[in-house]
Amino acid sequence: MAVSSHQENKPASPKLFGVKATRSVQLHKLLTRKSGVTLAQLQKTFGWQPHTARAAISAQRKAGYQIERSDSDKGSVYRVVRADTAA
């Protein structure tokens, strides 16, 4: 019997202080960077489709974060501007 050496290309799962961070925490960390994050970066990092990445950004908005979108040569860049205190 032959053993297959095929491995799936899974996105890397960064660790936070020895404990695996949730995708929500990882997403928030990317969004709070000074440079922000593009949809392409989210797709590559999490293995998501574009509509899933946009939905995750919307979920951050619903959680009370104000997300800014700006255009760049690499596409739309998203970043957290501030957390809404009313939410």
N, CA, C and O atoms as CSV, one atom per row, in Angstrom:
chain,resi,resn,atom,element,x,y,z
A,1,MET,N,N,0.841,-1.167,0.000
A,1,MET,CA,C,0.000,0.000,0.000
A,1,MET,C,C,0.893,1.238,0.000
A,1,MET,O,O,1.822,1.346,0.800
A,2,ALA,N,N,0.599,2.174,-0.909
A,2,ALA,CA,C,1.391,3.388,-1.037
A,2,ALA,C,C,0.913,4.425,-0.030
A,2,ALA,O,O,-0.281,4.537,0.247
A,3,VAL,N,N,1.842,5.164,0.499
A,3,VAL,CA,C,1.526,6.223,1.448
A,3,VAL,C,C,1.560,7.543,0.700
A,3,VAL,O,O,2.553,7.875,0.052
A,4,SER,N,N,0.486,8.284,0.791
A,4,SER,CA,C,0.390,9.559,0.105
A,4,SER,C,C,1.107,10.640,0.914
A,4,SER,O,O,0.952,10.735,2.131
A,5,SER,N,N,1.895,11.452,0.205
A,5,SER,CA,C,2.587,12.548,0.881
A,5,SER,C,C,1.875,13.868,0.644
A,5,SER,O,O,2.427,14.939,0.897
A,6,HIS,N,N,0.628,13.779,0.151
A,6,HIS,CA,C,-0.162,14.972,-0.124
A,6,HIS,C,C,-0.599,15.608,1.195
A,6,HIS,O,O,-1.161,14.944,2.067
A,7,GLN,N,N,-0.327,16.913,1.321
A,7,GLN,CA,C,-0.773,17.660,2.490
A,7,GLN,C,C,-1.557,18.862,2.013
A,7,GLN,O,O,-1.179,19.507,1.035
A,8,GLU,N,N,-2.634,19.167,2.687
A,8,GLU,CA,C,-3.426,20.336,2.338
A,8,GLU,C,C,-2.676,21.597,2.728
A,8,GLU,O,O,-1.956,21.629,3.726
A,9,ASN,N,N,-2.856,22.636,1.921
A,9,ASN,CA,C,-2.283,23.931,2.255
A,9,ASN,C,C,-3.230,24.641,3.203
A,9,ASN,O,O,-4.206,25.256,2.773
A,10,LYS,N,N,-2.945,24.556,4.470
A,10,LYS,CA,C,-3.774,25.202,5.475
A,10,LYS,C,C,-3.097,26.497,5.899
A,10,LYS,O,O,-1.870,26.556,5.980
A,11,PRO,N,N,-3.887,27.538,6.174
A,11,PRO,CA,C,-3.293,28.779,6.638
A,11,PRO,C,C,-2.612,28.584,7.990
A,11,PRO,O,O,-3.030,27.766,8.809
A,12,ALA,N,N,-1.561,29.353,8.193
A,12,ALA,CA,C,-0.836,29.269,9.459
A,12,ALA,C,C,-1.717,29.762,10.592
A,12,ALA,O,O,-2.478,30.715,10.425
A,13,SER,N,N,-1.616,29.122,11.733
A,13,SER,CA,C,-2.387,29.566,12.891
A,13,SER,C,C,-1.430,30.174,13.908
A,13,SER,O,O,-0.766,29.455,14.655
A,14,PRO,N,N,-1.364,31.521,13.934
A,14,PRO,CA,C,-0.466,32.164,14.878
A,14,PRO,C,C,-0.870,31.879,16.312
A,14,PRO,O,O,-2.051,31.697,16.611
A,15,LYS,N,N,0.104,31.843,17.186
A,15,LYS,CA,C,-0.148,31.573,18.602
A,15,LYS,C,C,0.025,32.870,19.389
A,15,LYS,O,O,0.859,33.713,19.060
A,16,LEU,N,N,-0.764,33.001,20.407
A,16,LEU,CA,C,-0.717,34.179,21.264
A,16,LEU,C,C,-0.422,33.714,22.677
A,16,LEU,O,O,-1.293,33.147,23.336
A,17,PHE,N,N,0.781,33.944,23.146
A,17,PHE,CA,C,1.203,33.559,24.494
A,17,PHE,C,C,0.996,32.070,24.750
A,17,PHE,O,O,0.573,31.677,25.837
A,18,GLY,N,N,1.291,31.250,23.757
A,18,GLY,CA,C,1.199,29.814,23.929
A,18,GLY,C,C,-0.205,29.255,23.818
A,18,GLY,O,O,-0.382,28.037,23.860
A,19,VAL,N,N,-1.215,30.114,23.676
A,19,VAL,CA,C,-2.597,29.680,23.534
A,19,VAL,C,C,-3.061,30.105,22.145
A,19,VAL,O,O,-2.838,31.242,21.729
A,20,LYS,N,N,-3.700,29.198,21.440
A,20,LYS,CA,C,-4.161,29.525,20.095
A,20,LYS,C,C,-5.221,30.622,20.158
A,20,LYS,O,O,-6.233,30.489,20.847
A,21,ALA,N,N,-4.969,31.712,19.423
A,21,ALA,CA,C,-5.903,32.828,19.390
A,21,ALA,C,C,-7.071,32.482,18.472
A,21,ALA,O,O,-6.895,31.795,17.466
A,22,THR,N,N,-8.258,32.959,18.822
A,22,THR,CA,C,-9.420,32.725,17.977
A,22,THR,C,C,-9.291,33.558,16.710
A,22,THR,O,O,-8.521,34.517,16.655
A,23,ARG,N,N,-10.044,33.181,15.711
A,23,ARG,CA,C,-9.988,33.938,14.453
A,23,ARG,C,C,-10.434,35.374,14.664
A,23,ARG,O,O,-9.911,36.286,14.024
A,24,SER,N,N,-11.388,35.583,15.548
A,24,SER,CA,C,-11.854,36.930,15.832
A,24,SER,C,C,-10.730,37.784,16.418
A,24,SER,O,O,-10.565,38.945,16.043
A,25,VAL,N,N,-9.969,37.212,17.329
A,25,VAL,CA,C,-8.838,37.928,17.933
A,25,VAL,C,C,-7.763,38.196,16.883
A,25,VAL,O,O,-7.196,39.287,16.827
A,26,GLN,N,N,-7.492,37.196,16.058
A,26,GLN,CA,C,-6.493,37.359,15.001
A,26,GLN,C,C,-6.925,38.447,14.016
A,26,GLN,O,O,-6.114,39.277,13.604
A,27,LEU,N,N,-8.220,38.436,13.639
A,27,LEU,CA,C,-8.753,39.443,12.726
A,27,LEU,C,C,-8.629,40.831,13.336
A,27,LEU,O,O,-8.184,41.768,12.674
A,28,HIS,N,N,-9.024,40.964,14.606
A,28,HIS,CA,C,-8.942,42.274,15.272
A,28,HIS,C,C,-7.499,42.774,15.311
A,28,HIS,O,O,-7.243,43.963,15.121
A,29,LYS,N,N,-6.574,41.875,15.555
A,29,LYS,CA,C,-5.155,42.256,15.595
A,29,LYS,C,C,-4.701,42.785,14.228
A,29,LYS,O,O,-3.962,43.768,14.157
A,30,LEU,N,N,-5.140,42.136,13.152
A,30,LEU,CA,C,-4.793,42.601,11.805
A,30,LEU,C,C,-5.436,43.948,11.497
A,30,LEU,O,O,-4.812,44.819,10.891
A,31,LEU,N,N,-6.688,44.111,11.918
A,31,LEU,CA,C,-7.403,45.362,11.649
A,31,LEU,C,C,-6.847,46.539,12.446
A,31,LEU,O,O,-6.989,47.685,12.019
A,32,THR,N,N,-6.228,46.288,13.577
A,32,THR,CA,C,-5.712,47.385,14.401
A,32,THR,C,C,-4.278,47.766,14.042
A,32,THR,O,O,-3.722,48.696,14.625
A,33,ARG,N,N,-3.684,47.066,13.101
A,33,ARG,CA,C,-2.348,47.469,12.658
A,33,ARG,C,C,-2.434,48.842,12.004
A,33,ARG,O,O,-3.461,49.198,11.426
A,34,LYS,N,N,-1.360,49.606,12.096
A,34,LYS,CA,C,-1.332,50.934,11.499
A,34,LYS,C,C,-1.560,50.856,9.988
A,34,LYS,O,O,-2.196,51.736,9.408
A,35,SER,N,N,-1.043,49.807,9.354
A,35,SER,CA,C,-1.185,49.643,7.904
A,35,SER,C,C,-2.517,49.022,7.523
A,35,SER,O,O,-2.863,49.001,6.342
A,36,GLY,N,N,-3.281,48.511,8.498
A,36,GLY,CA,C,-4.556,47.871,8.219
A,36,GLY,C,C,-4.367,46.523,7.543
A,36,GLY,O,O,-3.300,45.917,7.634
A,37,VAL,N,N,-5.414,46.055,6.861
A,37,VAL,CA,C,-5.363,44.754,6.208
A,37,VAL,C,C,-6.231,44.804,4.948
A,37,VAL,O,O,-7.271,45.462,4.933
A,38,THR,N,N,-5.801,44.111,3.900
A,38,THR,CA,C,-6.579,44.032,2.669
A,38,THR,C,C,-7.381,42.734,2.662
A,38,THR,O,O,-7.098,41.814,3.430
A,39,LEU,N,N,-8.380,42.671,1.793
A,39,LEU,CA,C,-9.146,41.438,1.662
A,39,LEU,C,C,-8.245,40.286,1.222
A,39,LEU,O,O,-8.400,39.157,1.688
A,40,ALA,N,N,-7.303,40.576,0.322
A,40,ALA,CA,C,-6.385,39.537,-0.154
A,40,ALA,C,C,-5.554,38.973,0.998
A,40,ALA,O,O,-5.306,37.768,1.052
A,41,GLN,N,N,-5.124,39.835,1.916
A,41,GLN,CA,C,-4.358,39.369,3.069
A,41,GLN,C,C,-5.221,38.505,3.979
A,41,GLN,O,O,-4.755,37.492,4.501
A,42,LEU,N,N,-6.474,38.900,4.170
A,42,LEU,CA,C,-7.380,38.095,4.994
A,42,LEU,C,C,-7.634,36.739,4.348
A,42,LEU,O,O,-7.657,35.717,5.033
A,43,GLN,N,N,-7.823,36.727,3.040
A,43,GLN,CA,C,-8.049,35.478,2.332
A,43,GLN,C,C,-6.857,34.547,2.494
A,43,GLN,O,O,-7.028,33.353,2.742
A,44,LYS,N,N,-5.662,35.081,2.358
A,44,LYS,CA,C,-4.459,34.262,2.465
A,44,LYS,C,C,-4.234,33.787,3.897
A,44,LYS,O,O,-3.868,32.632,4.117
A,45,THR,N,N,-4.446,34.657,4.857
A,45,THR,CA,C,-4.205,34.324,6.256
A,45,THR,C,C,-5.170,33.263,6.772
A,45,THR,O,O,-4.761,32.314,7.441
A,46,PHE,N,N,-6.454,33.430,6.458
A,46,PHE,CA,C,-7.472,32.545,7.016
A,46,PHE,C,C,-7.997,31.493,6.046
A,46,PHE,O,O,-8.708,30.575,6.456
A,47,GLY,N,N,-7.658,31.615,4.782
A,47,GLY,CA,C,-8.165,30.675,3.794
A,47,GLY,C,C,-9.628,30.940,3.452
A,47,GLY,O,O,-10.363,30.021,3.090
A,48,TRP,N,N,-10.042,32.193,3.568
A,48,TRP,CA,C,-11.430,32.575,3.349
A,48,TRP,C,C,-11.672,33.009,1.921
A,48,TRP,O,O,-10.740,33.385,1.211
A,49,GLN,N,N,-12.938,32.955,1.496
A,49,GLN,CA,C,-13.385,33.551,0.246
A,49,GLN,C,C,-13.627,35.038,0.516
A,49,GLN,O,O,-13.788,35.436,1.670
A,50,PRO,N,N,-13.655,35.871,-0.544
A,50,PRO,CA,C,-13.844,37.316,-0.329
A,50,PRO,C,C,-15.109,37.666,0.456
A,50,PRO,O,O,-15.078,38.555,1.307
A,51,HIS,N,N,-16.223,36.975,0.182
A,51,HIS,CA,C,-17.469,37.299,0.882
A,51,HIS,C,C,-17.379,36.952,2.369
A,51,HIS,O,O,-18.014,37.609,3.194
A,52,THR,N,N,-16.608,35.942,2.714
A,52,THR,CA,C,-16.429,35.575,4.119
A,52,THR,C,C,-15.593,36.628,4.844
A,52,THR,O,O,-15.880,36.981,5.988
A,53,ALA,N,N,-14.550,37.127,4.165
A,53,ALA,CA,C,-13.703,38.171,4.758
A,53,ALA,C,C,-14.514,39.440,5.015
A,53,ALA,O,O,-14.389,40.064,6.069
A,54,ARG,N,N,-15.347,39.814,4.043
A,54,ARG,CA,C,-16.184,41.015,4.230
A,54,ARG,C,C,-17.192,40.816,5.362
A,54,ARG,O,O,-17.459,41.743,6.126
A,55,ALA,N,N,-17.743,39.622,5.468
A,55,ALA,CA,C,-18.693,39.331,6.548
A,55,ALA,C,C,-18.008,39.417,7.910
A,55,ALA,O,O,-18.604,39.899,8.873
A,56,ALA,N,N,-16.768,38.958,7.995
A,56,ALA,CA,C,-16.022,39.023,9.258
A,56,ALA,C,C,-15.758,40.478,9.649
A,56,ALA,O,O,-15.803,40.826,10.829
A,57,ILE,N,N,-15.486,41.315,8.665
A,57,ILE,CA,C,-15.289,42.745,8.936
A,57,ILE,C,C,-16.599,43.354,9.422
A,57,ILE,O,O,-16.604,44.163,10.350
A,58,SER,N,N,-17.697,42.971,8.803
A,58,SER,CA,C,-19.015,43.452,9.240
A,58,SER,C,C,-19.316,43.019,10.668
A,58,SER,O,O,-19.914,43.776,11.433
A,59,ALA,N,N,-18.907,41.813,11.032
A,59,ALA,CA,C,-19.116,41.328,12.399
A,59,ALA,C,C,-18.333,42.183,13.399
A,59,ALA,O,O,-18.798,42.421,14.514
A,60,GLN,N,N,-17.156,42.637,13.002
A,60,GLN,CA,C,-16.377,43.536,13.868
A,60,GLN,C,C,-17.117,44.863,14.046
A,60,GLN,O,O,-17.125,45.438,15.135
A,61,ARG,N,N,-17.738,45.340,12.967
A,61,ARG,CA,C,-18.542,46.572,13.065
A,61,ARG,C,C,-19.706,46.377,14.033
A,61,ARG,O,O,-19.982,47.244,14.862
A,62,LYS,N,N,-20.383,45.243,13.926
A,62,LYS,CA,C,-21.511,44.959,14.814
A,62,LYS,C,C,-21.061,44.813,16.262
A,62,LYS,O,O,-21.842,45.043,17.185
A,63,ALA,N,N,-19.798,44.430,16.459
A,63,ALA,CA,C,-19.260,44.291,17.809
A,63,ALA,C,C,-18.897,45.648,18.410
A,63,ALA,O,O,-18.493,45.722,19.570
A,64,GLY,N,N,-19.038,46.729,17.623
A,64,GLY,CA,C,-18.820,48.063,18.165
A,64,GLY,C,C,-17.565,48.762,17.700
A,64,GLY,O,O,-17.210,49.810,18.241
A,65,TYR,N,N,-16.887,48.214,16.717
A,65,TYR,CA,C,-15.671,48.863,16.213
A,65,TYR,C,C,-15.992,49.657,14.960
A,65,TYR,O,O,-16.736,49.200,14.092
A,66,GLN,N,N,-15.420,50.856,14.875
A,66,GLN,CA,C,-15.589,51.664,13.673
A,66,GLN,C,C,-14.466,51.288,12.717
A,66,GLN,O,O,-13.289,51.486,13.015
A,67,ILE,N,N,-14.844,50.741,11.562
A,67,ILE,CA,C,-13.883,50.271,10.572
A,67,ILE,C,C,-13.810,51.284,9.442
A,67,ILE,O,O,-14.836,51.699,8.904
A,68,GLU,N,N,-12.594,51.682,9.084
A,68,GLU,CA,C,-12.370,52.614,7.991
A,68,GLU,C,C,-11.897,51.836,6.767
A,68,GLU,O,O,-11.063,50.938,6.878
A,69,ARG,N,N,-12.433,52.184,5.604
A,69,ARG,CA,C,-11.986,51.572,4.359
A,69,ARG,C,C,-11.365,52.652,3.500
A,69,ARG,O,O,-11.956,53.710,3.282
A,70,SER,N,N,-10.158,52.372,3.012
A,70,SER,CA,C,-9.501,53.302,2.106
A,70,SER,C,C,-8.967,52.515,0.914
A,70,SER,O,O,-8.706,51.316,1.011
A,71,ASP,N,N,-8.812,53.202,-0.197
A,71,ASP,CA,C,-8.320,52.557,-1.412
A,71,ASP,C,C,-6.807,52.704,-1.513
A,71,ASP,O,O,-6.235,53.729,-1.141
A,72,SER,N,N,-6.179,51.654,-2.024
A,72,SER,CA,C,-4.743,51.694,-2.284
A,72,SER,C,C,-4.485,50.957,-3.588
A,72,SER,O,O,-5.414,50.429,-4.199
A,73,ASP,N,N,-3.255,50.919,-4.010
A,73,ASP,CA,C,-2.926,50.206,-5.245
A,73,ASP,C,C,-3.105,48.693,-5.086
A,73,ASP,O,O,-3.186,47.974,-6.082
A,74,LYS,N,N,-3.168,48.211,-3.858
A,74,LYS,CA,C,-3.359,46.782,-3.588
A,74,LYS,C,C,-4.824,46.431,-3.364
A,74,LYS,O,O,-5.150,45.267,-3.128
A,75,GLY,N,N,-5.703,47.409,-3.435
A,75,GLY,CA,C,-7.122,47.185,-3.187
A,75,GLY,C,C,-7.579,47.926,-1.949
A,75,GLY,O,O,-6.859,48.774,-1.422
A,76,SER,N,N,-8.758,47.611,-1.491
A,76,SER,CA,C,-9.298,48.265,-0.299
A,76,SER,C,C,-8.544,47.821,0.945
A,76,SER,O,O,-8.261,46.638,1.134
A,77,VAL,N,N,-8.225,48.796,1.788
A,77,VAL,CA,C,-7.534,48.531,3.050
A,77,VAL,C,C,-8.495,48.866,4.178
A,77,VAL,O,O,-9.084,49.946,4.206
A,78,TYR,N,N,-8.646,47.934,5.105
A,78,TYR,CA,C,-9.555,48.098,6.240
A,78,TYR,C,C,-8.742,48.232,7.520
A,78,TYR,O,O,-7.742,47.540,7.708
A,79,ARG,N,N,-9.185,49.139,8.404
A,79,ARG,CA,C,-8.521,49.292,9.704
A,79,ARG,C,C,-9.514,49.814,10.729
A,79,ARG,O,O,-10.462,50.524,10.393
A,80,VAL,N,N,-9.282,49.450,11.983
A,80,VAL,CA,C,-10.117,49.940,13.081
A,80,VAL,C,C,-9.691,51.370,13.395
A,80,VAL,O,O,-8.519,51.647,13.649
A,81,VAL,N,N,-10.667,52.265,13.372
A,81,VAL,CA,C,-10.404,53.664,13.702
A,81,VAL,C,C,-10.553,53.852,15.206
A,81,VAL,O,O,-9.683,54.429,15.857
A,82,ARG,N,N,-11.670,53.358,15.754
A,82,ARG,CA,C,-11.908,53.436,17.188
A,82,ARG,C,C,-13.044,52.486,17.545
A,82,ARG,O,O,-13.797,52.028,16.685
A,83,ALA,N,N,-13.141,52.208,18.825
A,83,ALA,CA,C,-14.252,51.394,19.309
A,83,ALA,C,C,-15.389,52.326,19.698
A,83,ALA,O,O,-15.174,53.308,20.409
A,84,ASP,N,N,-16.597,52.024,19.239
A,84,ASP,CA,C,-17.758,52.837,19.607
A,84,ASP,C,C,-18.104,52.551,21.060
A,84,ASP,O,O,-18.189,51.393,21.469
A,85,THR,N,N,-18.303,53.610,21.837
A,85,THR,CA,C,-18.604,53.427,23.255
A,85,THR,C,C,-20.092,53.168,23.484
A,85,THR,O,O,-20.476,52.678,24.546
A,86,ALA,N,N,-20.932,53.493,22.500
A,86,ALA,CA,C,-22.367,53.312,22.665
A,86,ALA,C,C,-22.785,51.854,22.494
A,86,ALA,O,O,-23.864,51.470,22.944
A,87,ALA,N,N,-21.959,51.043,21.857
A,87,ALA,CA,C,-22.339,49.652,21.574
A,87,ALA,C,C,-22.138,48.738,22.740
A,87,ALA,O,O,-22.416,47.543,22.643
